[in-house]
């Protein structure tokens, strides 16, 4: 179990072994999913999107969030 302290501005450092395992690099987007027992973080990489197709289907939060962000980026 990795425990980290929340820094100013709500920042937290993801341990190096987890960044390497899940291919998290500077600029990688993170999806926050609220569960009844806490918050689950999912890195949004091409691998996790490919592996997770259908995983978020019941609530479609990730898809909606990504579509909203893409629309915002196009409007810039």
C-alpha positions in Angstrom: 0.0 0.0 0.0 1.3 3.4 -1.0 0.3 6.3 1.2 1.0 9.9 0.1 0.3 13.3 1.7 -1.8 15.9 -0.1 0.3 18.9 -0.8 -0.8 22.5 -1.3 -3.3 23.0 -4.0 -4.6 19.4 -3.7 -1.5 18.0 -5.4 -0.3 14.4 -4.7 2.7 12.5 -6.0 2.0 9.2 -7.7 4.7 6.7 -6.7 7.3 6.0 -9.5 6.5 2.3 -9.6 2.9 3.0 -10.3 3.7 5.7 -12.9 5.9 3.2 -14.7 3.4 0.3 -14.5 0.5 2.4 -15.8 2.6 4.5 -18.3 1.7 7.8 -16.5 3.9 10.6 -17.7 3.7 14.4 -17.3 0.6 15.6 -19.1 -1.3 12.3 -18.7 -4.9 13.0 -17.9 -6.5 11.3 -14.9 -10.2 10.4 -14.6 -11.6 10.6 -11.1 -14.5 8.2 -10.4 -16.5 8.7 -7.2 -17.4 5.4 -5.5 -19.4 5.0 -2.4 -16.2 4.2 -0.4 -13.9 6.7 -1.9 -12.3 8.0 -5.1 -10.7 5.8 -7.8 -8.2 7.4 -10.2 -7.8 6.1 -13.8 -5.0 7.3 -16.0 -6.4 8.2 -19.5 -3.9 6.6 -21.9 -4.5 4.9 -25.2 -3.9 1.6 -23.5 -6.4 2.2 -20.7 -9.0 3.4 -23.2 -8.4 0.4 -25.4 -8.4 -2.1 -22.5 -11.4 -0.4 -20.8 -13.8 -0.2 -23.7 -17.2 -0.9 -22.1 -15.8 -0.8 -18.6 -17.6 2.5 -17.8 -20.6 1.7 -19.8 -23.2 1.7 -17.0 -22.7 5.4 -16.1 -20.7 6.6 -19.1 -19.0 9.3 -16.9 -15.6 8.9 -18.5 -16.9 9.1 -22.1 -19.0 12.1 -21.3 -16.1 13.8 -19.5 -13.8 13.1 -22.4 -16.3 14.4 -25.0 -16.9 17.6 -23.0 -13.2 18.2 -22.7 -12.6 17.6 -26.4 -15.4 20.0 -27.3 -13.9 22.6 -25.0 -10.4 22.1 -26.7 -12.0 22.6 -30.2 -13.6 25.9 -29.1 -10.2 27.4 -28.1 
